[in-house]
Amino acid sequence: MTDPTLEDVERRLDRVTDLEEEAAVSVLRGLREDLQALGNDPDVDEQTRQELETQLDQHVRAVTEREAYEGELGAAMNPEDEDAP
């Protein structure tokens, strides 16, 4: 397998929003590793790499918030569940 490029990372990051939570987390972890590895490459545009890292952080927050919202929604729909507020 070839080393990832910033374009590869950007493409995969764009598709992560369509994934289920568990798959999205897995992809995001891999993307974080790729971005860290690219940070050691002197030929990589550091500004673009940092912008992608910021987008990655935003996706992580979105997945976390989506998971929390769905958990709260499930508890609200099943008030007899022990996790219900």
Number of C-alpha atoms within 10 A of each C-alpha: 3 4 8 13 14 17 12 12 21 18 11 15 19 12 11 20 14 9 12 11 17 11 12 19 17 11 17 21 13 14 21 16 12 17 19 14 12 20 15 10 10 8 8 13 12 15 9 13 20 14 12 20 19 12 15 22 14 12 19 19 12 14 21 14 12 13 15 12 12 12 14 15 12 14 16 14 11 12 11 10 11 8 12 14 9
